[in-house]
Amino acid sequence: MKFSEFGFVQPIQDAIEFAGYDEATPIQVAAIPAILAGKDILAGARTGTGKTAAFALPLLQRLMGSTENSGTEQLAIQQEKELNKTLKILVLAPTRELAQQVNDSFKRYAKGSVFRSAVVYGGVGIKPQIDQINKGIDLLVATPGRLLDLNKKRAVNLSNIDTLVFDEADRMLDMGFKDEIRAVLSKLPKRDKKPRQTLLFSATLSDNIYKFSKNLLDKPELIEVDQRNSTSLDVEQVIYNCDPDRKLAMVTHLIEKEGWQQVLIFSRTKQGADKIAASLNVSGIHAEAIHADRSQTSREKALSDFKMGLVTVLVATDVAARGIDIQQLDAVINFEVPFKAADYVHRIGRTGRAGHKGKAVTLLIEEENYLLEEIEALLDSRLPQQWLSGYEPDLTRIVETTAKNSRSAQKRRAKKRAFKR
């Protein structure tokens, strides 16, 4: 289906054409009409398939309204909208990076209109954000914690919110935002007094998401355009067996051998991210690390340099990387297998976006085999393991580790049996 068939107002249609969009993705085809009809939705689709546009475009359409008026009448309407800004749409996002990305998308699609938005998140001064809100906005993109800070200061008026969007809802639950979300909901108008449309979007749909959505959504439309928790078809997934002490050498070798110009590496820890970046720089590969211990300014600069090609490798923790959107990212490397299987889907979804091909490499040590099995169970698919020539794992170590893991498993089972008695 072509975007021109949705009947968007001219500023939106112009922005879509400027962005080079023509055919809508399946999630957009399914979600846009439902949102325009005012329905609550629970939507899941692979990463990189255009979920942000799927809710941003119809919400902007409803804000801008009809363009049937013209001439001086249309100018008067636009001037009135400019002077009487009322916050009606609230988008909640789990991380600063994702919040910025969503706000940028809304601004890009609303180019040429009087639409005005703001983005707020923690880790930076609150006064500039208050000043931005005070100018008058139609839409606010926020992380839950900073939104509550602003509410305590009476800096944001949530009494007119008629649309609530949860972007990356599963990540919000994983990051422990349940209490903050409940607090935010308590500040919004009661649905029996003021009708509200609620939209939940996620790359993964789990039992927790369904439980979470029951008290939020009213007769929702469930939209799943892909097999649940599936990965992008444009991402080649490779699992390399390796030894822990050879991972850094393998990463350097892969980047140089493949000639990758932009690589995103995931580390479980902040210290690990710093260590990987430092090692790559010593090897002559320009790398930067981003994580929660770095200031927002330095994180934004590192990400900007990465997008501009000034930095070859960005090493990030899961929290810091959520929201990174680079359409032609060459590769993603999982330096360690993530503890949560759903994080694997989100990680490798940073590449192979918008129809471009990508590669996802995971470095697997024997101790992490159980984590890979959990990922395979989530994906309902086998991920074949292989060796990288010249970096084959030490078979003696594998045998010793397997035996040790087996003994540990036996001890756990024995303890369970003793407990049952």
One Martini backbone bead per residue (centre of mass of N, CA, C, O) as a GRO file, in nm:
protein
  421
    1MET     BB    1   0.096   0.036   0.023
    2LYS     BB    2   0.055   0.365  -0.026
    3PHE     BB    3   0.079   0.666   0.133
    4SER     BB    4  -0.126   0.822  -0.054
    5GLU     BB    5  -0.383   0.639   0.049
    6PHE     BB    6  -0.433   0.777   0.344
    7GLY     BB    7  -0.482   1.100   0.334
    8PHE     BB    8  -0.281   1.303   0.400
    9VAL     BB    9  -0.175   1.583   0.471
   10GLN     BB   10   0.041   1.778   0.303
   11PRO     BB   11   0.280   1.802   0.505
   12ILE     BB   12   0.308   1.495   0.541
   13GLN     BB   13   0.339   1.411   0.246
   14ASP     BB   14   0.593   1.578   0.197
   15ALA     BB   15   0.768   1.437   0.416
   16ILE     BB   16   0.751   1.153   0.296
   17GLU     BB   17   0.879   1.222   0.021
   18PHE     BB   18   1.145   1.341   0.137
   19ALA     BB   19   1.218   1.054   0.279
   20GLY     BB   20   1.141   0.828   0.046
   21TYR     BB   21   0.856   0.729   0.076
   22ASP     BB   22   0.605   0.480  -0.040
   23GLU     BB   23   0.588   0.207   0.099
   24ALA     BB   24   0.426   0.045   0.331
   25THR     BB   25   0.442  -0.130   0.600
   26PRO     BB   26   0.273  -0.367   0.768
   27ILE     BB   27   0.246  -0.204   1.035
   28GLN     BB   28   0.132   0.050   0.894
   29VAL     BB   29  -0.114  -0.073   0.753
   30ALA     BB   30  -0.247  -0.169   1.029
   31ALA     BB   31  -0.221   0.091   1.229
   32ILE     BB   32  -0.318   0.357   1.099
   33PRO     BB   33  -0.628   0.306   1.077
   34ALA     BB   34  -0.672   0.240   1.380
   35ILE     BB   35  -0.580   0.517   1.489
   36LEU     BB   36  -0.773   0.696   1.322
   37ALA     BB   37  -1.025   0.537   1.468
   38GLY     BB   38  -0.940   0.530   1.794
   39LYS     BB   39  -0.787   0.282   1.874
   40ASP     BB   40  -0.670   0.045   2.060
   41ILE     BB   41  -0.325  -0.089   2.078
   42LEU     BB   42  -0.134  -0.399   2.014
   43ALA     BB   43   0.204  -0.392   1.895
   44GLY     BB   44   0.402  -0.617   1.682
   45ALA     BB   45   0.746  -0.595   1.552
   46ARG     BB   46   1.002  -0.574   1.393
   47THR     BB   47   1.282  -0.432   1.378
   48GLY     BB   48   1.293  -0.181   1.128
   49THR     BB   49   0.959  -0.140   1.030
   50GLY     BB   50   0.815   0.139   1.134
   51LYS     BB   51   0.674   0.211   1.418
   52THR     BB   52   0.691   0.516   1.452
   53ALA     BB   53   0.529   0.590   1.195
   54ALA     BB   54   0.270   0.426   1.275
   55PHE     BB   55   0.203   0.660   1.501
   56ALA     BB   56   0.289   0.945   1.405
   57LEU     BB   57   0.120   0.999   1.150
   58PRO     BB   58  -0.177   0.973   1.265
   59LEU     BB   59  -0.141   1.181   1.494
   60LEU     BB   60  -0.079   1.421   1.311
   61GLN     BB   61  -0.336   1.412   1.148
   62ARG     BB   62  -0.525   1.476   1.390
   63LEU     BB   63  -0.394   1.750   1.464
   64MET     BB   64  -0.422   1.899   1.180
   65GLY     BB   65  -0.637   1.805   1.000
   66SER     BB   66  -0.798   1.976   0.780
   67THR     BB   67  -0.738   2.125   0.428
   68GLU     BB   68  -0.993   2.263   0.295
   69ASN     BB   69  -0.902   2.514   0.374
   70SER     BB   70  -0.823   2.849   0.255
   71GLY     BB   71  -0.632   3.101   0.270
   72THR     BB   72  -0.728   3.312   0.517
   73GLU     BB   73  -0.868   3.088   0.677
   74GLN     BB   74  -0.624   2.902   0.709
   75LEU     BB   75  -0.438   3.109   0.846
   76ALA     BB   76  -0.615   3.151   1.098
   77ILE     BB   77  -0.603   2.861   1.197
   78GLN     BB   78  -0.295   2.843   1.229
   79GLN     BB   79  -0.267   3.082   1.430
   80GLU     BB   80  -0.444   2.958   1.650
   81LYS     BB   81  -0.271   2.704   1.694
   82GLU     BB   82  -0.012   2.859   1.776
   83LEU     BB   83  -0.149   3.008   2.038
   84ASN     BB   84  -0.313   2.713   2.123
   85LYS     BB   85  -0.144   2.514   2.305
   86THR     BB   86  -0.209   2.158   2.368
   87LEU     BB   87  -0.153   1.890   2.560
   88LYS     BB   88  -0.239   1.554   2.411
   89ILE     BB   89   0.041   1.399   2.373
   90LEU     BB   90   0.190   1.095   2.512
   91VAL     BB   91   0.529   0.972   2.516
   92LEU     BB   92   0.676   0.672   2.622
   93ALA     BB   93   1.020   0.609   2.714
   94PRO     BB   94   1.304   0.436   2.841
   95THR     BB   95   1.506   0.633   2.682
   96ARG     BB   96   1.680   0.894   2.566
   97GLU     BB   97   1.739   0.801   2.277
   98LEU     BB   98   1.448   0.724   2.202
   99ALA     BB   99   1.314   0.993   2.263
  100GLN     BB  100   1.472   1.153   2.052
  101GLN     BB  101   1.393   0.989   1.804
  102VAL     BB  102   1.087   1.034   1.820
  103ASN     BB  103   1.090   1.343   1.809
  104ASP     BB  104   1.235   1.365   1.537
  105SER     BB  105   1.014   1.226   1.375
  106PHE     BB  106   0.786   1.422   1.424
  107LYS     BB  107   0.931   1.671   1.305
  108ARG     BB  108   0.978   1.555   1.023
  109TYR     BB  109   0.666   1.497   0.956
  110ALA     BB  110   0.591   1.823   1.042
  111LYS     BB  111   0.708   1.977   0.827
  112GLY     BB  112   0.552   2.300   0.777
  113SER     BB  113   0.416   2.322   1.046
  114VAL     BB  114   0.277   2.407   1.381
  115PHE     BB  115   0.404   2.194   1.518
  116ARG     BB  116   0.478   2.104   1.872
  117SER     BB  117   0.757   1.979   2.064
  118ALA     BB  118   0.891   1.765   2.334
  119VAL     BB  119   1.186   1.656   2.525
  120VAL     BB  120   1.229   1.435   2.816
  121TYR     BB  121   1.509   1.379   3.050
  122GLY     BB  122   1.752   1.259   3.222
  123GLY     BB  123   2.086   1.398   3.306
  124VAL     BB  124   1.969   1.689   3.287
  125GLY     BB  125   1.857   1.984   3.284
  126ILE     BB  126   1.529   2.112   3.363
  127LYS     BB  127   1.485   2.409   3.269
  128PRO     BB  128   1.493   2.384   2.953
  129GLN     BB  129   1.242   2.199   2.953
  130ILE     BB  130   1.044   2.397   3.074
  131ASP     BB  131   1.076   2.616   2.859
  132GLN     BB  132   0.976   2.440   2.626
  133ILE     BB  133   0.689   2.391   2.740
  134ASN     BB  134   0.604   2.699   2.781
  135LYS     BB  135   0.569   2.754   2.464
  136GLY     BB  136   0.408   2.521   2.362
  137ILE     BB  137   0.243   2.201   2.314
  138ASP     BB  138   0.124   1.892   2.166
  139LEU     BB  139   0.388   1.714   2.242
  140LEU     BB  140   0.528   1.449   2.459
  141VAL     BB  141   0.850   1.320   2.523
  142ALA     BB  142   0.918   1.060   2.778
  143THR     BB  143   1.049   0.977   3.066
  144PRO     BB  144   0.912   0.882   3.355
  145GLY     BB  145   1.091   1.024   3.570
  146ARG     BB  146   1.094   1.316   3.447
  147LEU     BB  147   0.790   1.356   3.439
  148LEU     BB  148   0.753   1.348   3.749
  149ASP     BB  149   0.933   1.589   3.810
  150LEU     BB  150   0.760   1.795   3.650
  151ASN     BB  151   0.497   1.749   3.807
  152LYS     BB  152   0.599   1.841   4.087
  153LYS     BB  153   0.660   2.139   3.953
  154ARG     BB  154   0.421   2.215   3.763
  155ALA     BB  155   0.536   2.199   3.440
  156VAL     BB  156   0.299   1.989   3.363
  157ASN     BB  157  -0.001   1.933   3.170
  158LEU     BB  158  -0.224   1.633   3.188
  159SER     BB  159  -0.546   1.705   3.152
  160ASN     BB  160  -0.549   1.674   2.803
  161ILE     BB  161  -0.496   1.386   2.758
  162ASP     BB  162  -0.583   1.159   2.465
  163THR     BB  163  -0.284   1.030   2.418
  164LEU     BB  164  -0.113   0.712   2.472
  165VAL     BB  165   0.237   0.610   2.444
  166PHE     BB  166   0.415   0.297   2.414
  167ASP     BB  167   0.755   0.262   2.374
  168GLU     BB  168   0.896  -0.013   2.440
  169ALA     BB  169   0.734  -0.175   2.668
  170ASP     BB  170   0.922  -0.410   2.751
  171ARG     BB  171   1.158  -0.234   2.852
  172MET     BB  172   1.011  -0.096   3.084
  173LEU     BB  173   0.972  -0.354   3.245
  174ASP     BB  174   1.272  -0.444   3.259
  175MET     BB  175   1.353  -0.154   3.403
  176GLY     BB  176   1.131  -0.094   3.634
  177PHE     BB  177   0.860   0.110   3.551
  178LYS     BB  178   0.590   0.042   3.693
  179ASP     BB  179   0.562   0.260   3.914
  180GLU     BB  180   0.592   0.506   3.727
  181ILE     BB  181   0.350   0.440   3.547
  182ARG     BB  182   0.137   0.451   3.767
  183ALA     BB  183   0.194   0.747   3.841
  184VAL     BB  184   0.126   0.865   3.565
  185LEU     BB  185  -0.168   0.758   3.545
  186SER     BB  186  -0.267   0.922   3.801
  187LYS     BB  187  -0.234   1.209   3.635
  188LEU     BB  188  -0.448   1.131   3.454
  189PRO     BB  189  -0.731   1.122   3.320
  190LYS     BB  190  -1.012   0.974   3.354
  191ARG     BB  191  -1.174   0.772   3.127
  192ASP     BB  192  -1.475   0.844   3.225
  193LYS     BB  193  -1.417   1.163   3.171
  194LYS     BB  194  -1.171   1.105   2.953
  195PRO     BB  195  -1.102   1.000   2.669
  196ARG     BB  196  -0.855   0.737   2.571
  197GLN     BB  197  -0.578   0.664   2.380
  198THR     BB  198  -0.395   0.348   2.357
  199LEU     BB  199  -0.045   0.266   2.280
  200LEU     BB  200   0.133  -0.044   2.208
  201PHE     BB  201   0.484  -0.089   2.148
  202SER     BB  202   0.678  -0.374   2.009
  203ALA     BB  203   0.916  -0.624   1.932
  204THR     BB  204   0.798  -0.773   2.188
  205LEU     BB  205   0.573  -1.039   2.300
  206SER     BB  206   0.448  -1.104   2.621
  207ASP     BB  207   0.297  -1.194   2.906
  208ASN     BB  208   0.362  -0.925   3.049
  209ILE     BB  209   0.232  -0.743   2.838
  210TYR     BB  210  -0.055  -0.852   2.859
  211LYS     BB  211  -0.095  -0.787   3.158
  212PHE     BB  212  -0.030  -0.484   3.133
  213SER     BB  213  -0.264  -0.416   2.914
  214LYS     BB  214  -0.541  -0.478   3.055
  215ASN     BB  215  -0.548  -0.187   3.227
  216LEU     BB  216  -0.508   0.008   2.958
  217LEU     BB  217  -0.698  -0.131   2.753
  218ASP     BB  218  -0.974  -0.082   2.514
  219LYS     BB  219  -1.051  -0.292   2.302
  220PRO     BB  220  -0.812  -0.406   2.147
  221GLU     BB  221  -0.589  -0.417   1.878
  222LEU     BB  222  -0.420  -0.683   1.743
  223ILE     BB  223  -0.075  -0.651   1.618
  224GLU     BB  224   0.077  -0.908   1.402
  225VAL     BB  225   0.308  -0.924   1.129
  226ASP     BB  226   0.471  -1.137   1.285
  227GLN     BB  227   0.635  -1.352   1.430
  228ARG     BB  228   0.685  -1.389   1.738
  229ASN     BB  229   0.994  -1.267   1.817
  230SER     BB  230   1.120  -1.188   1.557
  231THR     BB  231   1.356  -1.145   1.311
  232SER     BB  232   1.517  -1.008   1.072
  233LEU     BB  233   1.558  -1.102   0.734
  234ASP     BB  234   1.820  -0.890   0.694
  235VAL     BB  235   1.971  -1.079   0.909
  236GLU     BB  236   2.276  -1.217   0.967
  237GLN     BB  237   2.341  -1.502   1.170
  238VAL     BB  238   2.629  -1.542   1.394
  239ILE     BB  239   2.800  -1.817   1.566
  240TYR     BB  240   3.089  -1.802   1.776
  241ASN     BB  241   3.315  -1.997   1.896
  242CYS     BB  242   3.501  -1.927   2.207
  243ASP     BB  243   3.738  -1.763   2.393
  244PRO     BB  244   3.758  -1.522   2.626
  245ASP     BB  245   4.073  -1.427   2.557
  246ARG     BB  246   3.983  -1.380   2.221
  247LYS     BB  247   3.768  -1.163   2.161
  248LEU     BB  248   3.921  -0.901   2.091
  249ALA     BB  249   4.075  -1.024   1.850
  250MET     BB  250   3.823  -1.103   1.687
  251VAL     BB  251   3.701  -0.825   1.649
  252THR     BB  252   3.936  -0.697   1.501
  253HIS     BB  253   3.944  -0.901   1.269
  254LEU     BB  254   3.653  -0.864   1.160
  255ILE     BB  255   3.664  -0.562   1.091
  256GLU     BB  256   3.905  -0.584   0.894
  257LYS     BB  257   3.807  -0.816   0.706
  258GLU     BB  258   3.514  -0.678   0.635
  259GLY     BB  259   3.524  -0.355   0.629
  260TRP     BB  260   3.389  -0.206   0.853
  261GLN     BB  261   3.245   0.127   0.932
  262GLN     BB  262   2.991   0.018   1.114
  263VAL     BB  263   2.987  -0.072   1.466
  264LEU     BB  264   2.792  -0.254   1.707
  265ILE     BB  265   2.864  -0.309   2.052
  266PHE     BB  266   2.782  -0.541   2.306
  267SER     BB  267   2.765  -0.488   2.660
  268ARG     BB  268   2.686  -0.567   2.984
  269THR     BB  269   2.900  -0.351   3.080
  270LYS     BB  270   3.060  -0.060   3.145
  271GLN     BB  271   3.347  -0.169   3.180
  272GLY     BB  272   3.345  -0.338   2.921
  273ALA     BB  273   3.306  -0.108   2.720
  274ASP     BB  274   3.568   0.043   2.787
  275LYS     BB  275   3.765  -0.191   2.725
  276ILE     BB  276   3.693  -0.234   2.429
  277ALA     BB  277   3.749   0.052   2.325
  278ALA     BB  278   4.046   0.066   2.415
  279SER     BB  279   4.148  -0.178   2.250
  280LEU     BB  280   4.070  -0.071   1.967
  281ASN     BB  281   4.243   0.187   1.975
  282VAL     BB  282   4.513   0.038   1.997
  283SER     BB  283   4.446  -0.110   1.706
  284GLY     BB  284   4.325   0.147   1.523
  285ILE     BB  285   4.018   0.163   1.622
  286HIS     BB  286   3.764   0.378   1.630
  287ALA     BB  287   3.629   0.419   1.964
  288GLU     BB  288   3.318   0.423   2.157
  289ALA     BB  289   3.154   0.472   2.473
  290ILE     BB  290   2.819   0.393   2.602
  291HIS     BB  291   2.674   0.501   2.919
  292ALA     BB  292   2.548   0.593   3.231
  293ASP     BB  293   2.835   0.729   3.325
  294ARG     BB  294   2.790   0.914   3.101
  295SER     BB  295   2.726   1.193   2.976
  296GLN     BB  296   2.498   1.323   2.772
  297THR     BB  297   2.692   1.484   2.595
  298SER     BB  298   2.892   1.248   2.530
  299ARG     BB  299   2.681   1.060   2.407
  300GLU     BB  300   2.585   1.244   2.179
  301LYS     BB  301   2.862   1.276   2.045
  302ALA     BB  302   2.922   0.978   1.989
  303LEU     BB  303   2.670   0.928   1.815
  304SER     BB  304   2.721   1.148   1.606
  305ASP     BB  305   2.999   1.043   1.511
  306PHE     BB  306   2.895   0.769   1.421
  307LYS     BB  307   2.688   0.867   1.206
  308MET     BB  308   2.927   1.038   1.048
  309GLY     BB  309   3.199   0.842   1.057
  310LEU     BB  310   3.416   0.917   1.293
  311VAL     BB  311   3.318   0.639   1.407
  312THR     BB  312   3.336   0.291   1.391
  313VAL     BB  313   3.286   0.221   1.705
  314LEU     BB  314   3.013   0.124   1.919
  315VAL     BB  315   2.996   0.087   2.270
  316ALA     BB  316   2.721  -0.082   2.440
  317THR     BB  317   2.464  -0.091   2.631
  318ASP     BB  318   2.140  -0.167   2.632
  319VAL     BB  319   2.028   0.102   2.735
  320ALA     BB  320   2.196   0.299   2.547
  321ALA     BB  321   2.103   0.160   2.260
  322ARG     BB  322   1.824   0.240   2.282
  323GLY     BB  323   1.741   0.418   1.973
  324ILE     BB  324   1.933   0.336   1.767
  325ASP     BB  325   1.930   0.483   1.423
  326ILE     BB  326   2.086   0.302   1.153
  327GLN     BB  327   2.019   0.200   0.841
  328GLN     BB  328   2.348   0.116   0.751
  329LEU     BB  329   2.441  -0.091   0.948
  330ASP     BB  330   2.666  -0.338   0.923
  331ALA     BB  331   2.704  -0.428   1.246
  332VAL     BB  332   2.657  -0.669   1.511
  333ILE     BB  333   2.807  -0.728   1.841
  334ASN     BB  334   2.812  -0.992   2.074
  335PHE     BB  335   3.025  -1.019   2.328
  336GLU     BB  336   2.773  -1.116   2.480
  337VAL     BB  337   2.529  -1.294   2.597
  338PRO     BB  338   2.231  -1.227   2.687
  339PHE     BB  339   2.026  -1.280   2.961
  340LYS     BB  340   1.800  -1.175   2.772
  341ALA     BB  341   1.642  -1.284   2.498
  342ALA     BB  342   1.503  -1.018   2.397
  343ASP     BB  343   1.771  -0.856   2.362
  344TYR     BB  344   1.861  -0.991   2.104
  345VAL     BB  345   1.645  -0.872   1.920
  346HIS     BB  346   1.720  -0.574   1.971
  347ARG     BB  347   2.013  -0.576   1.894
  348ILE     BB  348   1.994  -0.691   1.592
  349GLY     BB  349   1.784  -0.455   1.509
  350ARG     BB  350   2.008  -0.231   1.437
  351THR     BB  351   2.016  -0.407   1.191
  352GLY     BB  352   1.849  -0.438   0.900
  353ARG     BB  353   1.719  -0.164   0.803
  354ALA     BB  354   1.505  -0.050   0.571
  355GLY     BB  355   1.609  -0.300   0.366
  356HIS     BB  356   1.880  -0.356   0.484
  357LYS     BB  357   2.166  -0.519   0.525
  358GLY     BB  358   2.287  -0.746   0.788
  359LYS     BB  359   2.503  -0.826   1.079
  360ALA     BB  360   2.514  -1.087   1.339
  361VAL     BB  361   2.744  -1.128   1.608
  362THR     BB  362   2.825  -1.407   1.827
  363LEU     BB  363   3.005  -1.462   2.127
  364LEU     BB  364   3.067  -1.801   2.235
  365ILE     BB  365   3.071  -1.958   2.535
  366GLU     BB  366   3.022  -2.237   2.714
  367GLU     BB  367   2.871  -2.093   2.964
  368GLU     BB  368   2.636  -1.970   2.739
  369ASN     BB  369   2.450  -2.194   2.617
  370TYR     BB  370   2.184  -2.149   2.780
  371LEU     BB  371   2.125  -1.870   2.652
  372LEU     BB  372   2.094  -1.966   2.361
  373GLU     BB  373   1.856  -2.157   2.416
  374GLU     BB  374   1.659  -1.927   2.498
  375ILE     BB  375   1.665  -1.784   2.226
  376GLU     BB  376   1.567  -2.025   2.053
  377ALA     BB  377   1.296  -2.049   2.201
  378LEU     BB  378   1.190  -1.767   2.130
  379LEU     BB  379   1.237  -1.805   1.805
  380ASP     BB  380   1.199  -2.094   1.704
  381SER     BB  381   1.525  -2.136   1.648
  382ARG     BB  382   1.816  -2.222   1.505
  383LEU     BB  383   2.173  -2.142   1.590
  384PRO     BB  384   2.438  -2.203   1.436
  385GLN     BB  385   2.756  -2.316   1.503
  386GLN     BB  386   3.100  -2.178   1.479
  387TRP     BB  387   3.419  -2.134   1.341
  388LEU     BB  388   3.702  -1.925   1.340
  389SER     BB  389   3.958  -1.893   1.158
  390GLY     BB  390   4.223  -1.890   1.401
  391TYR     BB  391   3.979  -1.906   1.659
  392GLU     BB  392   3.973  -2.162   1.793
  393PRO     BB  393   3.878  -2.345   2.042
  394ASP     BB  394   3.951  -2.496   2.342
  395LEU     BB  395   3.881  -2.824   2.397
  396THR     BB  396   3.979  -2.863   2.686
  397ARG     BB  397   3.805  -2.641   2.810
  398ILE     BB  398   3.528  -2.745   2.720
  399VAL     BB  399   3.536  -3.012   2.875
  400GLU     BB  400   3.578  -2.889   3.159
  401THR     BB  401   3.324  -2.707   3.156
  402THR     BB  402   3.113  -2.925   3.107
  403ALA     BB  403   3.176  -3.088   3.363
  404LYS     BB  404   3.120  -2.858   3.561
  405ASN     BB  405   2.827  -2.804   3.477
  406SER     BB  406   2.726  -3.089   3.540
  407ARG     BB  407   2.789  -3.086   3.844
  408SER     BB  408   2.616  -2.839   3.911
  409ALA     BB  409   2.347  -2.961   3.814
  410GLN     BB  410   2.346  -3.202   4.008
  411LYS     BB  411   2.344  -3.035   4.270
  412ARG     BB  412   2.076  -2.890   4.216
  413ARG     BB  413   1.902  -3.147   4.199
  414ALA     BB  414   1.971  -3.254   4.483
  415LYS     BB  415   1.857  -3.012   4.640
  416LYS     BB  416   1.567  -3.040   4.540
  417ARG     BB  417   1.516  -3.324   4.652
  418ALA     BB  418   1.577  -3.256   4.950
  419PHE     BB  419   1.357  -3.039   4.979
  420LYS     BB  420   1.108  -3.223   4.916
  421ARG     BB  421   1.166  -3.413   5.174
   0.00000   0.00000   0.00000
